[in-house]
Amino acid sequence: MISKEVNIQTSRQHYLDSIRVFAMFGIFFFHNARFFDSFNDWHVKNTSTNAAASGLIAFLAQWIMPLFFLIAGAATYYALKSKSAPQFTRERILRLLIPFIFGMLVIVVPQAYFQAISHGENLAGYNFFQLYWQYFKTLPQGNTFHLWFLDYLFVFSIIALPIFMAGKKGQSPVSRLTAYFDKPWLLMLLLISSLTLVNVFVFPGGFWGNIGAGGWNIIAYMLFFVFGYLIFANARIIESIKKYSWIMLSAGIVATVCLIVFFVDNIADPVTSFGTGKFALAHFVQALNTWCWLFAILGLGYRYLNNNNKFLTYANEAVLPFYVLHQTVIITIGFYVVQWNSGVGLKYLIISTSSFVAIMLIYELLVRRINFFRFLFGMKANVKPAVTPVKQQTVIPSDQL
């Protein structure tokens, strides 16, 4: 069988960088809205809820974190084209595990503090060291706040490495599988059916089926990650996604309306309806909806965002530290703002604007400029280029993603 694996994409896929930045903005506005939605409790909540905030949360939850894992799977495909297994593992440790450990020991501590106060705990009279010790004792409980994404992604990257590495024939097992699913509707059948089966048969009340992290269970996230690799390992799949992107967008809109009209209770409270026929149908529509939106975003990004510019270069480097910082800053500011006697719209505007400014100031003044902080936030060190004679300079292609 002739290999259909991508072998001509040697330049950086700038549209994936653009989509990653777009997704980071999406999760930023998502978490700003969590103060005001009518769904499950959060670290800090406003006294009143808002329908617009609830709608934004419900819409973004269908595809925003799956998009992050899908892009991570694509990045893994490109990374393994030029890295060995030990090199890839080292890079994952530096880029994911180090920021996760640092974040758990330092960054998320204010979140735990404000969550405890907002849920009625009396911490008056504690000094800093006593507060930190109280937080440290909660670490075995496994509350990773928003850093669960780094935790999941690191584990996925390591356990999936054997099926991602190329064998003697120059292809990985997942790459060889793509040859059988390069027809768009056959691929959609695989993606939708596998996601539906996971959500239908894994009990949402247990560990494996828990959807508290971003609205999906851990097995579903693993599927998005692996399928991200699979999709980008075949040039024909990418071209099909580009070709049908507008159709996917239309189908996604229709599926979203169906979820809202017919299945919102089954998705919002899966434990109650688990095992019923309507529960199964709801998760089929949800899987269809999610993949349509993911393909629409990928396809439209491929069409219109595959260009590099100074903003994209800057923003793409900032994505990981921005993610590590964002929820702590949002909750710290939001804890005080939600106590004001003002409307939800004004509170949201103040929290989101001031949080964005604060995050970017921390990033620009500390993280971006100081190599010690760059290391802790998963960034490569700034190295001053050595001065060499012009005649001895060689052009070295940049790494993929």
Beta strands, then each sheet from edge to edge (+ up, - down):
end
